[in-house]
């Protein structure tokens, strides 16, 4: 007969075994429940993304920006990047409809693919071209796209038009101005700084130490201050009534203007001050090497200087050729400088057919250096063709 203690021990052991079995059963049930919960969550997530894709396409057609933006948050990037039958993407559609919030949502996603900004539809239009066509919100959307580093501002459609060229053709000045401002914004020329320029200029001018005698402000004072690194003094001279803004410096026989020197050393603030002077007439002036200020800015990789010159609207001879018959666009291409290249390409009068002393296009140099550009189509005339009104033309009848 078992002792009292042995019976108690056996009962306790069986109780522990039953508790362990019950615990194991509960854990198994909880694990199975979690698996089912995860599977259901995955199905719900997939359904939500599928529904979001449908809602996004519908919102792009109807122009409901709030729904489009919320839907774009959940759609898989593979779907957003997919190309439709007409060659366009969801980004093309959102841009054409003027859906500002939707475009911001797509570009702001961590998994956004910059290559989407270069996709062309059957017309050769990128999303930036479509943004120009959105007359209601073209300015806002152009800023969003052109500010992104992946956007090729100089991309051309099937008719050879850049986004800026399309804006000019259609008379949409807001889009043109927005793109030029956005180029500046890509290189830290943000809109907030532009709005404060007047206030900062006034403060800087007040801090400039002006010479005691007016006669000391001779024709070389501005260039001298710039060469000595006294940038704020130089800007103060330019923004004052200093009458020698069009002076040529004959130092070492280079015949350069203040604009040349500012572009050469990379001082965009000086360039903007000079080009803001209504009486400055030498924006396209050549030095003795036949170089303009834009040539020097491109040659020295000063992208902000290139932007300041192009965005000013004062550069009328963007296709000027130096002693080697190279334009500023050639120089940017030769150096493989895509930032300067795109900044210059934003000028609506850029002629991509200009050839240098090697008979090469700027685009040929750019492609040889691995820059992502498209070779322009340059029509050629067969020199063997005779003029229609050639008096010596004989035709057998």
C-alpha positions as CSV (number, residue, x, y, z in Angstrom):
1,X,0.0,0.0,0.0
2,X,1.4,3.4,-1.1
3,X,2.3,5.8,1.6
4,X,0.4,9.1,2.0
5,X,3.4,11.1,0.7
6,X,3.8,8.9,-2.4
7,X,0.1,9.5,-3.3
8,X,0.5,13.2,-3.0
9,X,3.6,13.2,-5.2
10,X,1.9,11.1,-7.9
11,X,-1.1,13.5,-7.9
12,X,1.1,16.5,-8.2
13,X,3.1,14.9,-11.1
14,X,-0.1,14.2,-13.0
15,X,-1.4,17.7,-12.3
16,X,1.9,19.1,-13.8
17,X,1.6,16.9,-16.8
18,X,-2.0,18.0,-17.5
19,X,-1.0,21.6,-17.1
20,X,1.9,21.2,-19.5
21,X,-0.5,19.5,-22.1
22,X,-3.0,22.3,-21.6
23,X,-0.3,24.9,-22.1
24,X,1.0,23.2,-25.2
25,X,-2.4,23.1,-26.7
26,X,-3.0,26.8,-26.0
27,X,0.3,27.7,-27.5
28,X,-0.4,25.6,-30.6
29,X,-3.8,27.2,-31.0
30,X,-2.3,30.7,-30.5
31,X,0.4,29.9,-33.1
32,X,-2.2,28.7,-35.6
33,X,-4.4,31.7,-34.9
34,X,-1.4,34.0,-35.5
35,X,-0.6,32.3,-38.8
36,X,-4.2,32.7,-39.9
37,X,-4.1,36.4,-38.8
38,X,-0.9,37.0,-40.8
39,X,-2.4,35.3,-43.9
40,X,-5.5,37.3,-43.6
41,X,-3.5,40.5,-43.1
42,X,-1.5,39.7,-46.2
43,X,-4.7,39.1,-48.2
44,X,-6.2,42.3,-46.9
45,X,-3.0,44.2,-47.8
46,X,-3.0,42.7,-51.3
47,X,-6.6,43.6,-51.7
48,X,-6.0,47.1,-50.5
49,X,-3.2,47.6,-52.9
50,X,-5.3,46.2,-55.8
51,X,-8.2,48.4,-54.8
52,X,-5.8,51.4,-54.5
53,X,-4.5,50.8,-58.0
54,X,-8.0,50.8,-59.4
55,X,-8.9,53.9,-57.4
56,X,-5.7,55.7,-58.6
57,X,-6.5,55.1,-62.2
58,X,-10.1,56.2,-61.7
59,X,-9.0,59.3,-59.8
60,X,-6.4,60.2,-62.6
61,X,-9.2,60.0,-65.1
62,X,-11.7,62.1,-63.0
63,X,-9.1,64.5,-61.6
64,X,-9.8,63.9,-57.9
65,X,-6.4,64.8,-56.4
66,X,-7.1,63.7,-52.7
67,X,-8.2,60.2,-53.7
68,X,-5.3,59.9,-56.2
69,X,-2.8,60.9,-53.5
70,X,-4.1,58.5,-50.9
71,X,-4.2,55.7,-53.4
72,X,-0.7,56.4,-54.6
73,X,0.5,55.8,-51.1
74,X,-0.5,52.1,-51.2
75,X,0.0,51.0,-54.8
76,X,3.1,48.9,-55.5
77,X,5.9,50.8,-57.2
78,X,6.0,48.1,-59.9
79,X,2.5,49.1,-60.9
80,X,3.3,52.9,-60.7
81,X,6.3,52.3,-62.9
82,X,4.4,50.1,-65.4
83,X,4.0,51.5,-68.9
84,X,0.5,51.6,-70.4
85,X,-0.5,50.9,-74.0
86,X,0.1,54.5,-75.1
87,X,3.6,54.5,-73.5
88,X,2.6,56.6,-70.5
89,X,2.6,55.9,-66.8
90,X,0.5,56.9,-63.8
91,X,2.9,59.8,-63.3
92,X,2.1,61.0,-66.9
93,X,-1.6,60.8,-66.1
94,X,-1.4,62.6,-62.7
95,X,0.8,65.3,-64.2
96,X,-1.6,65.9,-67.2
97,X,-4.6,66.2,-64.8
98,X,-2.8,68.7,-62.6
99,X,-2.8,66.4,-59.5
100,X,-0.2,68.1,-57.4
101,X,-0.6,66.1,-54.2
102,X,-0.6,62.8,-56.1
103,X,2.6,63.8,-57.9
104,X,4.3,64.8,-54.6
105,X,3.2,61.5,-53.0
106,X,4.7,59.4,-55.8
107,X,8.0,61.3,-56.0
108,X,8.3,61.4,-52.2
109,X,8.1,57.6,-51.7
110,X,11.3,56.0,-50.5
111,X,11.0,53.4,-53.3
112,X,10.5,55.9,-56.0
113,X,12.4,55.2,-59.2
114,X,14.0,58.3,-60.8
115,X,13.9,56.5,-64.2
116,X,10.1,57.1,-64.2
117,X,10.8,60.8,-64.9
118,X,12.5,59.9,-68.2
119,X,9.8,57.6,-69.6
120,X,8.2,58.9,-72.8
121,X,4.7,58.3,-74.1
122,X,3.9,57.8,-77.8
123,X,4.2,61.6,-78.4
124,X,7.7,61.6,-76.8
125,X,6.4,63.4,-73.8
126,X,7.9,62.9,-70.4
127,X,5.9,63.6,-67.2
128,X,7.4,67.1,-67.2
129,X,5.9,67.7,-70.7
130,X,2.6,66.6,-69.4
131,X,2.9,68.9,-66.4
132,X,3.3,71.8,-68.8
133,X,0.1,70.8,-70.5
134,X,-1.8,71.0,-67.2
135,X,-2.7,74.7,-67.4
136,X,-4.4,74.8,-64.0
137,X,-1.4,73.7,-61.9
138,X,1.4,73.6,-64.4
139,X,3.7,75.9,-62.4
140,X,3.4,73.8,-59.2
141,X,3.9,70.5,-60.9
142,X,6.7,71.7,-63.1
143,X,8.5,72.8,-59.9
144,X,8.0,69.4,-58.3
145,X,9.3,67.5,-61.4
146,X,12.1,69.8,-62.5
147,X,13.4,70.1,-58.9
148,X,14.1,66.3,-58.8
149,X,17.6,65.2,-59.7
150,X,16.3,62.4,-61.9
151,X,14.4,64.8,-64.2
152,X,16.0,65.6,-67.6
153,X,14.8,69.1,-68.2
154,X,16.3,69.1,-71.7
155,X,14.5,66.0,-72.9
156,X,12.8,66.5,-76.3
157,X,9.5,65.1,-77.6
158,X,8.9,63.6,-81.1
159,X,8.6,67.2,-82.5
160,X,12.0,68.2,-80.9
161,X,10.5,70.4,-78.2
162,X,11.7,70.5,-74.6
163,X,9.3,71.1,-71.8
164,X,10.3,74.8,-71.9
165,X,9.9,74.9,-75.6
166,X,6.4,73.4,-75.3
167,X,5.5,76.1,-72.7
168,X,6.7,78.8,-75.0
169,X,4.8,77.4,-78.0
170,X,1.6,77.2,-76.0
171,X,2.1,80.5,-74.3
172,X,2.2,79.1,-70.7
173,X,4.6,81.5,-69.1
174,X,4.0,80.1,-65.6
175,X,5.3,76.7,-66.6
176,X,8.4,78.2,-68.2
177,X,9.2,80.3,-65.2
178,X,8.6,77.4,-62.9
179,X,11.0,75.1,-64.7
180,X,13.8,77.7,-64.7
181,X,13.2,78.4,-61.0
182,X,13.2,74.7,-60.3
183,X,16.6,74.2,-61.9
184,X,17.9,76.8,-59.5
185,X,16.2,75.0,-56.7
186,X,18.0,71.7,-57.5
187,X,21.2,73.4,-56.6
188,X,20.1,75.0,-53.3
189,X,18.5,78.0,-54.9
190,X,15.3,77.3,-53.0
191,X,12.2,79.6,-53.3
192,X,12.6,80.7,-49.6
193,X,16.0,82.2,-50.5
194,X,14.6,84.0,-53.5
195,X,11.8,85.6,-51.4
196,X,14.4,86.9,-48.9
197,X,16.8,88.2,-51.5
198,X,15.6,91.8,-51.2
199,X,15.9,91.8,-47.4
200,X,19.3,90.2,-47.5
201,X,20.5,92.6,-50.2
202,X,19.5,95.6,-48.1
203,X,21.3,94.2,-45.1
204,X,24.4,93.4,-47.1
205,X,24.4,96.9,-48.7
206,X,24.2,98.5,-45.3
207,X,27.2,96.5,-44.1
208,X,29.3,97.5,-47.1
209,X,32.1,99.9,-46.2
210,X,31.8,102.6,-48.8
211,X,34.8,104.8,-49.7
212,X,34.8,108.2,-48.1
213,X,35.2,110.0,-51.4
214,X,32.9,109.4,-54.4
215,X,35.9,109.8,-56.8
216,X,37.5,106.7,-55.4
217,X,34.8,104.6,-57.0
218,X,36.7,104.3,-60.3
219,X,36.0,101.9,-63.2
220,X,38.1,99.1,-61.7
221,X,36.7,99.1,-58.2
222,X,34.1,96.4,-58.8
223,X,36.6,94.0,-60.5
224,X,39.3,94.8,-57.9
225,X,37.0,94.0,-55.0
226,X,36.0,90.7,-56.7
227,X,39.6,89.7,-57.3
228,X,40.5,90.5,-53.6
229,X,37.6,88.3,-52.4
230,X,35.6,91.3,-51.1
231,X,32.4,89.9,-52.5
232,X,29.9,92.0,-50.5
233,X,31.8,95.1,-51.4
234,X,31.6,94.2,-55.1
235,X,27.9,93.5,-54.8
236,X,27.4,96.8,-53.0
237,X,29.2,98.7,-55.8
238,X,27.0,97.0,-58.4
239,X,23.7,97.7,-56.6
240,X,24.7,101.3,-56.0
241,X,24.8,104.1,-58.7
242,X,28.3,102.9,-59.7
243,X,28.4,104.0,-63.4
244,X,31.1,101.7,-64.7
245,X,29.0,98.5,-64.9
246,X,29.9,98.1,-68.6
247,X,33.7,98.6,-68.0
248,X,36.2,96.3,-69.8
249,X,39.2,95.3,-67.7
250,X,42.2,95.2,-69.9
251,X,44.3,93.4,-67.3
252,X,46.7,91.1,-69.2
253,X,44.9,92.1,-72.4
254,X,41.9,89.8,-71.7
255,X,39.2,92.5,-72.1
256,X,36.8,90.9,-69.7
257,X,33.8,92.4,-67.9
258,X,32.8,92.0,-64.3
259,X,30.4,89.3,-65.4
260,X,33.3,87.3,-66.9
261,X,35.3,87.4,-63.7
262,X,32.4,86.5,-61.6
263,X,31.6,83.5,-63.8
264,X,35.2,82.4,-63.9
265,X,35.7,82.2,-60.1
266,X,32.1,81.0,-59.4
267,X,30.2,83.9,-57.7
268,X,26.5,83.5,-58.7
269,X,25.4,86.3,-56.3
270,X,27.7,88.8,-58.2
271,X,26.3,87.5,-61.5
272,X,22.7,88.0,-60.4
273,X,23.5,91.5,-59.1
274,X,25.2,92.5,-62.5
275,X,22.4,91.0,-64.6
276,X,19.8,92.8,-62.5
277,X,21.3,96.1,-63.6
278,X,19.0,97.4,-66.4
279,X,21.9,99.4,-67.9
280,X,24.2,96.4,-68.2
281,X,24.6,95.7,-71.9
282,X,27.3,93.0,-72.1
283,X,25.7,89.8,-71.1
284,X,26.9,88.1,-74.3
285,X,30.2,90.0,-74.5
286,X,33.2,87.9,-75.7
287,X,36.7,88.3,-74.3
288,X,39.8,88.1,-76.5
289,X,39.5,84.3,-76.5
290,X,35.9,84.7,-77.8
291,X,34.6,83.3,-74.5
292,X,31.4,84.7,-73.0
293,X,30.6,84.6,-69.3
294,X,28.6,81.4,-69.9
295,X,31.6,79.8,-71.5
296,X,33.7,80.5,-68.4
297,X,31.0,79.3,-66.1
298,X,30.6,76.0,-68.0
299,X,34.4,75.6,-68.4
300,X,34.9,75.8,-64.7
301,X,31.9,73.7,-63.7
302,X,30.1,76.5,-61.9
303,X,26.6,75.2,-62.3
304,X,25.0,77.9,-60.1
305,X,26.6,80.5,-62.3
306,X,25.2,78.8,-65.4
307,X,21.8,78.8,-63.8
308,X,22.0,82.5,-62.9
309,X,23.0,83.5,-66.4
310,X,20.3,81.3,-68.1
311,X,17.5,82.2,-65.7
312,X,18.2,85.9,-65.9
313,X,16.8,86.0,-69.5
314,X,19.6,88.3,-70.5
315,X,21.6,85.6,-72.3
316,X,20.5,86.1,-75.9
317,X,23.5,84.5,-77.6
318,X,23.6,81.1,-75.9
319,X,25.0,79.5,-79.1
320,X,28.1,81.8,-79.3
321,X,31.3,79.9,-80.4
322,X,34.7,80.4,-78.9
323,X,38.1,80.2,-80.7
324,X,37.6,76.4,-81.0
325,X,34.1,76.9,-82.4
326,X,32.7,75.4,-79.2
327,X,29.5,76.7,-77.5
328,X,29.1,76.7,-73.7
329,X,27.1,73.5,-74.2
330,X,30.1,71.9,-75.9
331,X,32.3,72.8,-72.9
332,X,29.9,71.3,-70.4
333,X,29.7,68.1,-72.5
334,X,33.5,67.8,-73.0
335,X,33.8,67.9,-69.2
336,X,31.1,65.4,-68.6
337,X,29.3,67.9,-66.5
338,X,25.6,66.9,-66.7
339,X,24.5,69.6,-64.2
340,X,25.9,72.5,-66.3
341,X,24.7,70.7,-69.5
342,X,21.1,70.5,-68.3
343,X,21.2,74.1,-67.0
344,X,22.3,75.4,-70.4
345,X,19.9,73.1,-72.2
346,X,17.0,74.8,-70.4
347,X,17.5,77.9,-72.6
348,X,14.8,77.8,-75.3
349,X,17.2,79.0,-78.0
350,X,19.9,76.3,-77.6
351,X,20.9,75.0,-81.1
352,X,21.9,71.3,-80.8
353,X,23.1,71.3,-84.4
354,X,26.2,73.5,-83.8
355,X,29.4,71.8,-84.6
356,X,32.9,72.7,-83.3
357,X,36.4,72.6,-84.9
358,X,36.3,68.8,-84.9
359,X,32.9,68.9,-86.6
360,X,31.3,67.4,-83.5
361,X,28.0,68.1,-81.7
362,X,27.9,68.8,-78.0
363,X,25.7,65.7,-77.7
364,X,28.4,63.6,-79.2
365,X,30.9,64.6,-76.5
366,X,28.2,64.1,-73.8
367,X,27.4,60.6,-75.0
368,X,31.1,59.7,-75.3
369,X,31.5,60.6,-71.6
370,X,28.6,58.5,-70.4
371,X,26.0,61.2,-69.9
372,X,22.4,60.1,-70.2
373,X,21.1,62.2,-73.1
374,X,19.4,61.6,-76.4
375,X,21.2,62.2,-79.7
376,X,19.3,65.0,-81.4
377,X,18.0,64.5,-84.9
378,X,19.9,67.0,-87.1
379,X,18.5,67.2,-90.7
380,X,21.1,67.3,-93.4
381,X,20.8,68.7,-96.9
382,X,22.4,66.7,-99.7
383,X,24.9,69.0,-101.2
384,X,24.4,67.3,-104.5
385,X,20.8,68.5,-104.7
386,X,20.3,71.4,-107.2
387,X,18.2,74.4,-106.5
388,X,14.8,74.4,-108.0
389,X,15.5,77.7,-109.8
390,X,18.9,76.6,-111.2
391,X,19.1,78.1,-114.7
392,X,21.4,75.3,-115.9
393,X,19.0,72.6,-114.9
394,X,18.1,70.4,-117.8
395,X,15.2,67.9,-117.6
396,X,14.5,65.3,-120.2
397,X,10.8,65.5,-121.2
